[in-house]
Amino acid sequence: MDDQKKLKALAVDYLNVFTSPAGERILEDLRVSYGEKGSFDPENPDPLLTAFREGQRSHYLKILFMMEEAQKPEEDES
């Protein structure tokens, strides 16, 4: 299996996991915890805290990206 097909299969796995009832609840929790908040806090502008928060947020964004990739049509290899 080539790398592109492996990536697509993994993306489908993400979609299957996070569209299950439990996965939807987890994804909603991640959205509330990390997706709706900015990483920078003007009341505490510590760059290390901002970087930490952005790292948390990036995991949520990766899940969304992988789910979107799973729903893209297959590219024709001819």
N, C-alpha and C positions, 0 to 999 in steps of 0.2 A: 504494500500500500504506500503510495507516495505521500509526501508531506501535506499536500493540499487536501487529499482525501482524509488523512488523519485529523487535520484541523477541522474539517467539516463534520466528521464523526464526533469529535469532541464537542463541537458547538451544538450538535443535536443532543448529546448527553446533557449539556447545560439546559437546553430547552426542555427536555423531558423531566429533569429534576425540578426545575423552578416553575413548571406549569402544573405540577402535582398539587393537591391541596396543601400539603405540608410545605412544599417549596414556595407556594404563593404567599403563605403566612410569613415564612422566613424572608422572602424578598421584600414584602411590605415592611417588616421590621428594619431591614437594612436601608430601605428608602427613607423611612422616618429618621433613623439614626444617623445616616451619612449622606443620603441623596438630597435632602432638603436643606442642609446646612452648609454654609460656606466654611472653608478651611481656616480662613483668617478671622481672628477675633480682635477687633480694635481695642477692647478692654484689656486684653492680654496679648500684645503683639509679638510674643516670643516666637522667633523663627523656627525653633525646634518643635514647638507645639503645633505650629502651622504645618510643618512638614509631616509630623505624625498624623495629624487629622487628614491631610491630603492622601497619605498612604492608606488610611482606612477607606476613604472615599473611592480611591482607585480600584479597590476590590469590588465594590458595588458596581462601578462603571464597567469593569471587565465582564461581570456577569451579564449586564445589559447588552454589551457589545457582542458577546458570544451568542446570546439568544437571537439577536438580530442577524448574525451571520448564518445561523441555522435556518432562518426563514428565507434567505436569499435563494433564488433559483440556481440550480446547478449550471455551471458554465460548460458549454459544448467544447469538447477537446479535439474536434476535427479540424 
